[in-house]
């Protein structure tokens, strides 16, 4: 029987002669495409930021038409008038260093929980306008900022600056000294000690201490440079009350750890070598087989919820209760309208014009800015 010869690959015009791409190479290609798209998105974002950047009180919502330029009735820290420029340039340098460090570490240890947490801390920026509104955090209009009329950023009492993009240096920093101290305490104590039986509570307490001190020092100094102010504070628990650089020490430095603590606790590794965030993600059925995505989602949801509910919600209660009666006098940014949603500035004799800002109604526990009569014989904030 004659053997039938099959046509060779070269002789068969219907045969697909394309090389089969190994799965590993295909995956590398997909990752490369994703990184390319991410880089393009970052470049587009930077172009949009640069194109829309503003400086000064521009929008009619906050601009004081009676003032030209940006006179300052209060001397900044050490009398140096270049703090704003210095801080903005420092922010740009810091952001470049953060990005370079992140890329280098990511190439060495991709998907490391600390790097994922750094991304999550940065994403908190989207809530910043709301968190400026809640505690009366009023930024210097001379900062480079987003247009004041944009929907979300208009929540800020005056402007929403770009300087807040460095959130990761703030919310994640206390974790590192806290975990270092905790490991040393565990090393020098037996397994029946509190730090071994309750490591997460111990870590949370340490982060609170480091975070409170870190926040207090940083914010008090930045307020003195006139980067921003707290226009209204509760007299109890605050320092420098009534002055332009007043600071709600007990309230702000405590509540800000509501984000620092979960950020650090989620990164704690037990004897299994897995972080708390990774173990929580394993319990969610939808994330099985997608550990990195699950870990990131757990971090994102918990931190954003803590920031919105614990920090923002607590200050919203303080705001709605009307107990933040001490105003920062004199108003340090005369090129902008005085942010006075509850009339306390006008009651203290601070000249207008006034701005009630966004959410000055039900969200503040009132129906718009109240009618207030200025004091007859002047007041504490009178020129």
C-alpha positions as a Markdown table, in Angstrom:
| # | Residue | x | y | z |
|---|---|---|---|---|
| 1 | Unk | 0.0 | 0.0 | 0.0 |
| 2 | Unk | 1.4 | 3.3 | -1.0 |
| 3 | Unk | 1.9 | 5.7 | 1.9 |
| 4 | Unk | 0.0 | 9.0 | 1.4 |
| 5 | Unk | 2.3 | 12.0 | 1.9 |
| 6 | Unk | 0.8 | 14.9 | 3.8 |
| 7 | Unk | 1.5 | 18.3 | 2.4 |
| 8 | Unk | 4.3 | 20.2 | 4.1 |
| 9 | Unk | 3.5 | 23.3 | 6.1 |
| 10 | Unk | 5.1 | 25.4 | 3.4 |
| 11 | Unk | 2.9 | 23.8 | 0.7 |
| 12 | Unk | -0.4 | 24.3 | 2.7 |
| 13 | Unk | -1.7 | 27.8 | 2.0 |
| 14 | Unk | -4.4 | 27.4 | 4.7 |
| 15 | Unk | -2.0 | 26.6 | 7.5 |
| 16 | Unk | -1.4 | 29.5 | 10.0 |
| 17 | Unk | 2.3 | 30.0 | 10.0 |
| 18 | Unk | 2.4 | 32.5 | 12.8 |
| 19 | Unk | 4.5 | 31.7 | 15.8 |
| 20 | Unk | 2.7 | 30.8 | 18.9 |
| 21 | Unk | 3.4 | 33.4 | 21.6 |
| 22 | Unk | 4.2 | 31.7 | 25.0 |
| 23 | Unk | 1.8 | 32.7 | 27.8 |
| 24 | Unk | 4.6 | 34.4 | 29.8 |
| 25 | Unk | 5.5 | 36.6 | 26.9 |
| 26 | Unk | 1.9 | 37.5 | 26.3 |
| 27 | Unk | 1.5 | 38.5 | 29.9 |
| 28 | Unk | 4.6 | 40.7 | 29.8 |
| 29 | Unk | 3.2 | 42.4 | 26.7 |
| 30 | Unk | -0.1 | 43.1 | 28.4 |
| 31 | Unk | 1.7 | 44.5 | 31.5 |
| 32 | Unk | 3.8 | 46.7 | 29.2 |
| 33 | Unk | 0.7 | 48.0 | 27.5 |
| 34 | Unk | -0.9 | 48.8 | 30.8 |
| 35 | Unk | 2.2 | 50.6 | 32.0 |
| 36 | Unk | 2.2 | 52.6 | 28.8 |
| 37 | Unk | -1.4 | 53.6 | 29.2 |
| 38 | Unk | -0.8 | 54.5 | 32.8 |
| 39 | Unk | 2.2 | 56.7 | 31.9 |
| 40 | Unk | 0.1 | 58.4 | 29.1 |
| 41 | Unk | -2.7 | 59.0 | 31.6 |
| 42 | Unk | -0.2 | 60.6 | 34.1 |
| 43 | Unk | 1.2 | 62.8 | 31.3 |
| 44 | Unk | -2.3 | 63.9 | 30.3 |
| 45 | Unk | -3.2 | 64.6 | 34.0 |
| 46 | Unk | -0.1 | 66.8 | 34.4 |
| 47 | Unk | -1.0 | 68.7 | 31.2 |
| 48 | Unk | -4.5 | 69.3 | 32.5 |
| 49 | Unk | -3.2 | 70.4 | 35.9 |
| 50 | Unk | -0.7 | 72.8 | 34.3 |
| 51 | Unk | -3.3 | 74.2 | 31.9 |
| 52 | Unk | -5.9 | 74.8 | 34.6 |
| 53 | Unk | -3.7 | 75.9 | 37.5 |
| 54 | Unk | -4.6 | 79.2 | 39.1 |
| 55 | Unk | -3.1 | 81.5 | 41.6 |
| 56 | Unk | -4.9 | 84.1 | 43.7 |
| 57 | Unk | -8.5 | 84.6 | 44.5 |
| 58 | Unk | -10.0 | 84.5 | 41.0 |
| 59 | Unk | -13.6 | 83.3 | 41.1 |
| 60 | Unk | -16.3 | 85.8 | 42.2 |
| 61 | Unk | -17.4 | 83.3 | 44.8 |
| 62 | Unk | -14.3 | 84.0 | 47.0 |
| 63 | Unk | -12.7 | 87.1 | 45.5 |
| 64 | Unk | -12.8 | 90.4 | 47.5 |
| 65 | Unk | -13.2 | 93.1 | 44.8 |
| 66 | Unk | -12.3 | 95.8 | 47.3 |
| 67 | Unk | -8.6 | 94.6 | 47.6 |
| 68 | Unk | -5.9 | 94.7 | 45.0 |
| 69 | Unk | -2.9 | 92.4 | 45.3 |
| 70 | Unk | -2.4 | 90.2 | 48.3 |
| 71 | Unk | -1.6 | 92.3 | 51.4 |
| 72 | Unk | -0.9 | 90.4 | 54.6 |
| 73 | Unk | -2.0 | 91.9 | 58.0 |
| 74 | Unk | -0.1 | 89.2 | 59.9 |
| 75 | Unk | 3.6 | 88.5 | 59.8 |
| 76 | Unk | 4.4 | 84.9 | 58.7 |
| 77 | Unk | 6.8 | 82.7 | 60.6 |
| 78 | Unk | 10.1 | 84.5 | 61.3 |
| 79 | Unk | 8.8 | 87.4 | 59.1 |
| 80 | Unk | 9.9 | 85.5 | 56.0 |
| 81 | Unk | 7.5 | 86.3 | 53.1 |
| 82 | Unk | 8.6 | 83.5 | 50.7 |
| 83 | Unk | 7.2 | 80.5 | 52.6 |
| 84 | Unk | 4.5 | 79.8 | 50.0 |
| 85 | Unk | 7.0 | 79.6 | 47.1 |
| 86 | Unk | 9.4 | 77.6 | 49.1 |
| 87 | Unk | 6.7 | 75.1 | 50.2 |
| 88 | Unk | 5.3 | 74.7 | 46.7 |
| 89 | Unk | 8.8 | 74.1 | 45.2 |
| 90 | Unk | 9.5 | 71.6 | 48.0 |
| 91 | Unk | 6.3 | 69.8 | 47.2 |
| 92 | Unk | 7.3 | 69.4 | 43.6 |
| 93 | Unk | 10.7 | 68.1 | 44.6 |
| 94 | Unk | 9.2 | 65.7 | 47.2 |
| 95 | Unk | 6.7 | 64.4 | 44.6 |
| 96 | Unk | 9.5 | 63.6 | 42.1 |
| 97 | Unk | 11.4 | 61.8 | 44.8 |
| 98 | Unk | 8.3 | 59.8 | 45.9 |
| 99 | Unk | 7.6 | 58.7 | 42.3 |
| 100 | Unk | 11.3 | 57.7 | 41.6 |
| 101 | Unk | 11.5 | 55.8 | 44.9 |
| 102 | Unk | 8.2 | 54.1 | 44.2 |
| 103 | Unk | 9.2 | 53.0 | 40.8 |
| 104 | Unk | 12.5 | 51.6 | 42.0 |
| 105 | Unk | 10.9 | 49.7 | 44.9 |
| 106 | Unk | 8.1 | 48.5 | 42.6 |
| 107 | Unk | 10.6 | 47.0 | 40.2 |
| 108 | Unk | 12.3 | 45.2 | 43.1 |
| 109 | Unk | 9.2 | 44.1 | 45.0 |
| 110 | Unk | 6.1 | 44.6 | 42.8 |
| 111 | Unk | 2.8 | 44.5 | 44.6 |
| 112 | Unk | 4.4 | 44.9 | 48.0 |
| 113 | Unk | 1.7 | 45.8 | 50.6 |
| 114 | Unk | 3.5 | 49.0 | 51.7 |
| 115 | Unk | 3.6 | 50.2 | 48.0 |
| 116 | Unk | -0.1 | 49.4 | 47.6 |
| 117 | Unk | -0.8 | 51.3 | 50.8 |
| 118 | Unk | 1.2 | 54.3 | 49.4 |
| 119 | Unk | -1.1 | 54.3 | 46.4 |
| 120 | Unk | -4.2 | 54.2 | 48.6 |
| 121 | Unk | -3.0 | 57.0 | 50.8 |
| 122 | Unk | -2.5 | 59.1 | 47.7 |
| 123 | Unk | -6.0 | 58.4 | 46.4 |
| 124 | Unk | -7.4 | 60.0 | 49.6 |
| 125 | Unk | -6.8 | 63.3 | 47.8 |
| 126 | Unk | -10.2 | 63.2 | 46.2 |
| 127 | Unk | -11.8 | 63.7 | 49.6 |
| 128 | Unk | -9.6 | 66.7 | 50.5 |
| 129 | Unk | -12.1 | 69.4 | 49.5 |
| 130 | Unk | -14.7 | 67.9 | 51.8 |
| 131 | Unk | -12.1 | 67.5 | 54.6 |
| 132 | Unk | -11.2 | 71.2 | 54.2 |
| 133 | Unk | -14.9 | 72.2 | 54.5 |
| 134 | Unk | -15.6 | 70.1 | 57.6 |
| 135 | Unk | -12.9 | 71.5 | 60.0 |
| 136 | Unk | -12.8 | 75.1 | 58.5 |
| 137 | Unk | -9.4 | 74.6 | 56.9 |
| 138 | Unk | -8.9 | 77.7 | 54.8 |
| 139 | Unk | -6.0 | 77.6 | 52.3 |
| 140 | Unk | -3.9 | 80.6 | 51.2 |
| 141 | Unk | -5.3 | 81.7 | 47.8 |
| 142 | Unk | -1.8 | 82.5 | 46.6 |
| 143 | Unk | -1.1 | 78.7 | 46.3 |
| 144 | Unk | -1.3 | 77.1 | 42.9 |
| 145 | Unk | -4.8 | 75.6 | 42.9 |
| 146 | Unk | -7.6 | 74.1 | 40.9 |
| 147 | Unk | -10.2 | 76.4 | 39.5 |
| 148 | Unk | -12.5 | 77.4 | 42.4 |
| 149 | Unk | -15.6 | 76.8 | 40.4 |
| 150 | Unk | -15.0 | 73.1 | 39.6 |
| 151 | Unk | -17.7 | 71.0 | 41.3 |
| 152 | Unk | -15.8 | 69.0 | 43.9 |
| 153 | Unk | -12.9 | 71.4 | 44.6 |
| 154 | Unk | -15.4 | 74.2 | 45.2 |
| 155 | Unk | -16.1 | 72.5 | 48.5 |
| 156 | Unk | -13.0 | 74.1 | 49.9 |
| 157 | Unk | -13.6 | 77.3 | 51.8 |
| 158 | Unk | -11.2 | 79.2 | 49.5 |
| 159 | Unk | -9.1 | 77.2 | 47.2 |
| 160 | Unk | -8.0 | 73.6 | 46.7 |
| 161 | Unk | -4.3 | 73.5 | 46.2 |
| 162 | Unk | -2.1 | 71.0 | 44.5 |
| 163 | Unk | 0.2 | 70.8 | 47.5 |
| 164 | Unk | -2.0 | 68.1 | 49.1 |
| 165 | Unk | -0.8 | 65.5 | 46.5 |
| 166 | Unk | 1.9 | 64.5 | 48.9 |
| 167 | Unk | -0.6 | 62.8 | 51.3 |
| 168 | Unk | 1.5 | 59.6 | 51.4 |
| 169 | Unk | 4.2 | 61.4 | 53.4 |
| 170 | Unk | 1.6 | 62.4 | 56.0 |
| 171 | Unk | -0.7 | 59.4 | 56.6 |
| 172 | Unk | 1.8 | 56.6 | 56.2 |
| 173 | Unk | 4.8 | 58.1 | 58.0 |
| 174 | Unk | 3.9 | 57.3 | 61.6 |
| 175 | Unk | 3.6 | 53.6 | 60.8 |
| 176 | Unk | 7.4 | 53.1 | 60.4 |
| 177 | Unk | 8.6 | 54.4 | 63.9 |
| 178 | Unk | 5.5 | 52.7 | 65.5 |
| 179 | Unk | 6.3 | 49.3 | 64.0 |
| 180 | Unk | 10.0 | 49.6 | 64.9 |
| 181 | Unk | 9.1 | 50.3 | 68.5 |
| 182 | Unk | 6.6 | 47.5 | 68.6 |
| 183 | Unk | 9.1 | 45.0 | 67.3 |
| 184 | Unk | 11.7 | 46.0 | 69.8 |
| 185 | Unk | 9.1 | 45.7 | 72.6 |
| 186 | Unk | 8.1 | 42.3 | 71.4 |
| 187 | Unk | 11.8 | 41.2 | 71.2 |
| 188 | Unk | 12.4 | 42.1 | 74.8 |
| 189 | Unk | 9.2 | 40.6 | 76.3 |
| 190 | Unk | 7.8 | 37.1 | 76.6 |
| 191 | Unk | 4.8 | 35.9 | 74.6 |
| 192 | Unk | 2.4 | 36.4 | 77.5 |
| 193 | Unk | 3.0 | 40.2 | 77.5 |
| 194 | Unk | 0.4 | 42.7 | 76.2 |
| 195 | Unk | 2.4 | 43.5 | 73.1 |
| 196 | Unk | 2.3 | 39.9 | 72.0 |
| 197 | Unk | -1.2 | 39.1 | 73.0 |
| 198 | Unk | -2.6 | 42.3 | 71.5 |
| 199 | Unk | -0.2 | 43.4 | 68.8 |
| 200 | Unk | -2.8 | 45.3 | 66.7 |
| 201 | Unk | -4.0 | 47.3 | 69.7 |
| 202 | Unk | -0.3 | 48.0 | 70.7 |
| 203 | Unk | 0.5 | 49.1 | 67.2 |
| 204 | Unk | -2.6 | 51.4 | 67.1 |
| 205 | Unk | -1.7 | 53.1 | 70.4 |
| 206 | Unk | 1.9 | 53.7 | 69.1 |
| 207 | Unk | 0.7 | 55.1 | 65.8 |
| 208 | Unk | -1.7 | 57.4 | 67.8 |
| 209 | Unk | 1.2 | 58.8 | 69.9 |
| 210 | Unk | 3.6 | 59.2 | 66.9 |
| 211 | Unk | 0.8 | 60.5 | 64.7 |
| 212 | Unk | -0.5 | 63.0 | 67.2 |
| 213 | Unk | 3.0 | 64.5 | 67.8 |
| 214 | Unk | 3.9 | 64.4 | 64.1 |
| 215 | Unk | 0.6 | 66.1 | 63.0 |
| 216 | Unk | 0.8 | 68.8 | 65.8 |
| 217 | Unk | 4.3 | 69.9 | 65.0 |
| 218 | Unk | 3.8 | 69.9 | 61.3 |
| 219 | Unk | 0.5 | 71.7 | 61.2 |
| 220 | Unk | 1.4 | 74.3 | 63.8 |
| 221 | Unk | 4.5 | 75.2 | 61.8 |
| 222 | Unk | 2.6 | 75.2 | 58.5 |
| 223 | Unk | -0.1 | 77.4 | 59.9 |
| 224 | Unk | 2.5 | 79.9 | 61.1 |
| 225 | Unk | 3.9 | 80.0 | 57.5 |
| 226 | Unk | 0.3 | 81.0 | 56.4 |
| 227 | Unk | -0.1 | 78.0 | 54.2 |
| 228 | Unk | -3.6 | 77.7 | 55.6 |
| 229 | Unk | -5.5 | 78.4 | 58.8 |
| 230 | Unk | -8.4 | 76.9 | 60.8 |
| 231 | Unk | -10.8 | 79.8 | 60.6 |
| 232 | Unk | -13.0 | 78.4 | 63.4 |
| 233 | Unk | -12.1 | 76.1 | 66.3 |
| 234 | Unk | -13.6 | 74.8 | 69.6 |
| 235 | Unk | -12.0 | 76.9 | 72.3 |
| 236 | Unk | -11.5 | 73.9 | 74.5 |
| 237 | Unk | -8.6 | 71.7 | 73.4 |
| 238 | Unk | -7.2 | 74.3 | 71.0 |
| 239 | Unk | -4.0 | 76.3 | 71.2 |
| 240 | Unk | -3.4 | 80.0 | 70.4 |
| 241 | Unk | -7.1 | 80.4 | 70.5 |
| 242 | Unk | -8.4 | 83.5 | 68.8 |
| 243 | Unk | -5.2 | 84.3 | 66.9 |
| 244 | Unk | -4.7 | 83.9 | 63.2 |
| 245 | Unk | -2.6 | 80.8 | 63.8 |
| 246 | Unk | -5.0 | 79.0 | 66.2 |
| 247 | Unk | -5.0 | 75.2 | 66.0 |
| 248 | Unk | -7.5 | 72.6 | 67.3 |
| 249 | Unk | -4.8 | 70.5 | 68.8 |
| 250 | Unk | -6.9 | 67.9 | 70.7 |
| 251 | Unk | -9.4 | 67.5 | 67.9 |
| 252 | Unk | -7.3 | 67.7 | 64.7 |
| 253 | Unk | -4.3 | 65.8 | 65.9 |
| 254 | Unk | -6.5 | 63.0 | 67.4 |
| 255 | Unk | -8.9 | 62.7 | 64.6 |
| 256 | Unk | -6.3 | 62.6 | 61.9 |
| 257 | Unk | -5.0 | 59.4 | 63.4 |
| 258 | Unk | -8.3 | 57.8 | 62.3 |
| 259 | Unk | -6.6 | 57.3 | 59.0 |
| 260 | Unk | -3.0 | 56.7 | 60.2 |
| 261 | Unk | -4.0 | 53.9 | 62.5 |
| 262 | Unk | -5.9 | 51.7 | 60.0 |
| 263 | Unk | -3.2 | 52.4 | 57.4 |
| 264 | Unk | -0.6 | 51.0 | 59.8 |
| 265 | Unk | -2.7 | 48.2 | 61.3 |
| 266 | Unk | -3.5 | 46.8 | 57.8 |
| 267 | Unk | 0.2 | 46.5 | 57.2 |
| 268 | Unk | 1.0 | 44.5 | 60.3 |
| 269 | Unk | 2.4 | 41.0 | 59.5 |
| 270 | Unk | 1.8 | 38.1 | 61.8 |
| 271 | Unk | 3.8 | 34.8 | 62.0 |
| 272 | Unk | 2.3 | 33.6 | 58.8 |
| 273 | Unk | 4.1 | 36.5 | 56.9 |
| 274 | Unk | 0.8 | 37.9 | 55.7 |
| 275 | Unk | -0.5 | 41.4 | 56.4 |
| 276 | Unk | -3.9 | 42.1 | 58.0 |
| 277 | Unk | -5.1 | 43.5 | 54.7 |
| 278 | Unk | -4.1 | 40.3 | 52.8 |
| 279 | Unk | -5.8 | 38.1 | 55.4 |
| 280 | Unk | -9.0 | 40.2 | 55.2 |
| 281 | Unk | -9.0 | 39.9 | 51.4 |
| 282 | Unk | -8.7 | 36.1 | 51.6 |
| 283 | Unk | -12.0 | 36.0 | 53.4 |
| 284 | Unk | -13.9 | 37.7 | 50.5 |
| 285 | Unk | -15.0 | 35.1 | 48.0 |
| 286 | Unk | -14.8 | 37.4 | 45.1 |
| 287 | Unk | -11.1 | 38.1 | 45.6 |
| 288 | Unk | -10.0 | 34.5 | 45.8 |
| 289 | Unk | -7.3 | 34.0 | 43.2 |
| 290 | Unk | -6.9 | 37.8 | 42.9 |
| 291 | Unk | -4.9 | 38.5 | 46.1 |
| 292 | Unk | -3.3 | 41.7 | 44.9 |
| 293 | Unk | -6.6 | 43.2 | 43.8 |
| 294 | Unk | -8.3 | 42.1 | 47.0 |
| 295 | Unk | -5.6 | 43.6 | 49.2 |
| 296 | Unk | -5.7 | 46.9 | 47.4 |
| 297 | Unk | -9.5 | 47.0 | 47.5 |
| 298 | Unk | -9.6 | 46.3 | 51.2 |
| 299 | Unk | -7.1 | 49.0 | 51.9 |
| 300 | Unk | -8.9 | 51.5 | 49.6 |
| 301 | Unk | -12.3 | 50.9 | 51.1 |
| 302 | Unk | -11.2 | 50.9 | 54.8 |
| 303 | Unk | -9.1 | 54.0 | 54.6 |
| 304 | Unk | -11.6 | 56.0 | 52.5 |
| 305 | Unk | -14.4 | 55.0 | 54.9 |
| 306 | Unk | -12.3 | 55.9 | 58.0 |
| 307 | Unk | -11.4 | 59.3 | 56.4 |
| 308 | Unk | -14.9 | 60.1 | 55.4 |
| 309 | Unk | -16.8 | 58.8 | 58.5 |
| 310 | Unk | -14.4 | 59.1 | 61.4 |
| 311 | Unk | -12.5 | 62.2 | 60.5 |
| 312 | Unk | -14.9 | 64.1 | 58.3 |
| 313 | Unk | -18.0 | 62.9 | 60.1 |
| 314 | Unk | -16.6 | 64.0 | 63.5 |
| 315 | Unk | -15.8 | 67.5 | 62.3 |
| 316 | Unk | -19.2 | 67.7 | 60.5 |
| 317 | Unk | -20.8 | 67.1 | 63.9 |
| 318 | Unk | -18.6 | 69.8 | 65.5 |
| 319 | Unk | -19.5 | 72.1 | 62.7 |
| 320 | Unk | -23.3 | 71.4 | 62.9 |
| 321 | Unk | -23.3 | 71.8 | 66.7 |
| 322 | Unk | -22.0 | 75.4 | 66.4 |
| 323 | Unk | -19.4 | 74.9 | 69.2 |
| 324 | Unk | -16.5 | 76.0 | 67.0 |
| 325 | Unk | -17.0 | 79.7 | 68.0 |
| 326 | Unk | -13.4 | 80.9 | 68.1 |
| 327 | Unk | -12.4 | 82.7 | 64.9 |
| 328 | Unk | -8.9 | 83.3 | 63.6 |
| 329 | Unk | -8.3 | 87.1 | 63.9 |
| 330 | Unk | -7.4 | 89.0 | 62.0 |
| 331 | Unk | -8.5 | 87.4 | 58.7 |
| 332 | Unk | -5.1 | 86.8 | 57.0 |
| 333 | Unk | -6.1 | 86.6 | 53.3 |
| 334 | Unk | -7.8 | 90.0 | 52.5 |
| 335 | Unk | -7.8 | 89.3 | 48.8 |
| 336 | Unk | -10.5 | 86.7 | 49.5 |
| 337 | Unk | -13.8 | 87.1 | 51.1 |
| 338 | Unk | -14.0 | 86.3 | 54.8 |
| 339 | Unk | -15.1 | 82.7 | 55.2 |
| 340 | Unk | -17.9 | 83.1 | 57.7 |
| 341 | Unk | -20.7 | 80.5 | 57.2 |
| 342 | Unk | -22.1 | 80.9 | 60.7 |
| 343 | Unk | -21.6 | 84.7 | 61.3 |
| 344 | Unk | -19.0 | 84.4 | 64.1 |
| 345 | Unk | -16.5 | 86.6 | 62.2 |
| 346 | Unk | -19.1 | 89.4 | 61.7 |
| 347 | Unk | -20.1 | 89.1 | 65.4 |
| 348 | Unk | -16.5 | 89.6 | 66.3 |
| 349 | Unk | -16.2 | 92.8 | 64.2 |
| 350 | Unk | -14.2 | 91.4 | 61.3 |
| 351 | Unk | -15.0 | 93.6 | 58.2 |
| 352 | Unk | -16.5 | 91.8 | 55.2 |
| 353 | Unk | -17.4 | 91.0 | 52.5 |
| 354 | Unk | -18.2 | 87.5 | 53.7 |
| 355 | Unk | -18.5 | 84.1 | 52.0 |
| 356 | Unk | -20.7 | 81.3 | 53.3 |
| 357 | Unk | -19.1 | 78.7 | 51.0 |
| 358 | Unk | -20.7 | 75.5 | 49.8 |
| 359 | Unk | -22.9 | 73.5 | 52.1 |
| 360 | Unk | -23.8 | 76.4 | 54.5 |
| 361 | Unk | -27.3 | 75.1 | 54.9 |
| 362 | Unk | -28.6 | 71.7 | 56.2 |
| 363 | Unk | -25.0 | 70.3 | 56.2 |
| 364 | Unk | -24.1 | 72.9 | 58.8 |
| 365 | Unk | -27.2 | 72.5 | 60.8 |
| 366 | Unk | -28.7 | 75.8 | 59.6 |
| 367 | Unk | -30.7 | 77.3 | 56.7 |
| 368 | Unk | -28.0 | 79.4 | 55.1 |
| 369 | Unk | -25.8 | 82.1 | 56.7 |
| 370 | Unk | -27.6 | 83.7 | 59.6 |
| 371 | Unk | -28.3 | 87.5 | 59.8 |
| 372 | Unk | -25.8 | 88.9 | 62.2 |
| 373 | Unk | -25.4 | 92.4 | 63.6 |
| 374 | Unk | -21.8 | 93.6 | 64.0 |
| 375 | Unk | -20.9 | 94.9 | 67.5 |
| 376 | Unk | -21.6 | 98.6 | 68.0 |
| 377 | Unk | -18.4 | 99.4 | 69.7 |
| 378 | Unk | -16.2 | 97.2 | 67.6 |
| 379 | Unk | -15.1 | 93.7 | 68.5 |
| 380 | Unk | -12.2 | 91.4 | 68.9 |
| 381 | Unk | -11.5 | 91.3 | 65.2 |
| 382 | Unk | -12.1 | 95.0 | 64.5 |
| 383 | Unk | -9.2 | 96.7 | 62.6 |
